[in-house]
Amino acid sequence: MLLTFLAVLVFSIPLALLYLAWRTARDGRLSLGVLTLTAILLVLSVPPSLRTILLGADYSERLYFTIKLNLLLTFAAGLESAVRRRWIALTAAALLLLFWIYLAFVNSAFQ
C-alpha cells in the first residue's frame, strides 16, 4: 500500500509541472492536452487492478500497444514543446517519457 502511494506520488510530478504549463499557456494547447492525458493515464495505471483495465492484461498485445502509443505521443508532444521553447512542458514530457520507458521495461514491452 505504501509503495503504491509513493509510486502515485512520484508519477504525479509531471501533473504538477503540467498545471504550471497550463497556467502560462498561450498556444500549443493540443500538446499540453496530450501530455496531461498521458500523465493521468500513467497515474491511474499504478494500482494493478486499474492497470489491467486501462492498459491491458500482463503480456498482452493491448498492453504493449498502449505503452508504445503513449511513448510516441509523449515524444511528439515533447518535441513540439521544445520547438515552442516551453521548458516546463518539455520537462514534464521528459519525465513522462522516462516513466513510460520504465513501465515498458518492467512489462518487457520490447520483445
C-alpha positions in Angstrom: 0.0 0.0 0.0 2.8 2.4 0.9 4.7 1.5 -2.3 1.6 2.2 -4.4 1.1 5.6 -2.7 4.8 6.5 -3.3 4.5 5.4 -6.9 1.4 7.6 -7.4 3.2 10.5 -5.7 6.3 10.2 -8.0 4.2 9.7 -11.1 2.2 12.8 -10.2 5.2 15.1 -10.6 4.6 15.7 -14.3 1.0 16.6 -13.5 2.2 19.4 -11.2 4.5 20.7 -13.9 1.7 20.5 -16.5 -0.5 22.5 -14.2 2.1 25.3 -14.2 2.4 25.0 -18.0 -1.3 25.3 -18.5 -1.4 28.4 -16.3 1.1 30.1 -18.7 -0.1 28.6 -22.0 -1.0 30.9 -24.8 -0.7 28.5 -27.6 0.1 24.8 -28.2 -2.7 23.6 -26.0 -3.1 20.4 -28.0 0.3 19.1 -26.9 -0.4 20.1 -23.3 -3.7 18.2 -23.6 -1.9 15.1 -24.9 0.7 15.3 -22.1 -2.0 15.8 -19.5 -4.0 12.8 -20.7 -0.9 10.5 -20.8 0.1 11.7 -17.3 -3.4 11.0 -16.0 -3.4 7.5 -17.6 0.1 6.8 -16.1 -1.0 7.8 -12.6 -4.3 5.9 -12.8 -2.5 2.7 -14.0 -0.3 2.4 -10.9 -2.8 0.1 -8.9 -2.7 -3.4 -10.5 -6.5 -3.6 -10.8 -6.7 -0.3 -12.7 -3.6 -1.2 -14.8 -5.4 -4.2 -16.2 -8.5 -2.3 -17.1 -6.7 0.8 -18.5 -3.6 -0.7 -20.2 -4.4 -4.3 -20.7 -3.6 -7.6 -19.1 0.0 -8.6 -18.4 1.9 -9.6 -21.5 -1.0 -8.8 -23.8 -0.7 -7.0 -27.2 -3.0 -4.3 -25.9 -0.6 -3.5 -23.0 2.3 -3.3 -25.4 0.4 -1.2 -27.9 -0.8 1.2 -25.2 2.7 1.7 -23.8 4.2 2.3 -27.3 1.4 4.6 -28.3 1.9 6.7 -25.2 5.6 6.7 -25.7 5.1 8.1 -29.3 2.5 10.7 -28.2 4.7 11.9 -25.3 7.7 12.1 -27.6 5.8 14.1 -30.2 4.3 16.5 -27.6 7.7 16.9 -26.0 9.3 17.7 -29.4 6.6 20.3 -30.1 7.2 21.8 -26.6 10.9 22.0 -27.4 10.3 23.8 -30.7 8.0 26.3 -29.0 10.5 26.7 -26.1 8.1 25.8 -23.4 10.5 24.5 -20.9 8.1 23.5 -18.2 6.1 21.4 -20.6 9.3 19.9 -22.0 10.4 18.9 -18.5 7.1 17.2 -17.9 7.3 15.4 -21.2 10.8 14.2 -20.5 9.7 12.9 -17.1 6.6 11.2 -18.7 8.8 9.7 -21.3 11.1 8.2 -18.7 8.2 6.9 -16.7 6.7 5.2 -19.8 10.1 3.7 -20.7 10.3 2.4 -17.2 6.8 0.9 -17.5 7.8 -0.6 -20.8 10.9 -2.3 -19.4 9.1 -3.5 -16.3 6.4 -5.1 -18.5 9.0 -6.4 -21.0 7.2 -4.5 -23.7 10.1 -4.5 -26.2 10.4 -8.1 -27.2 
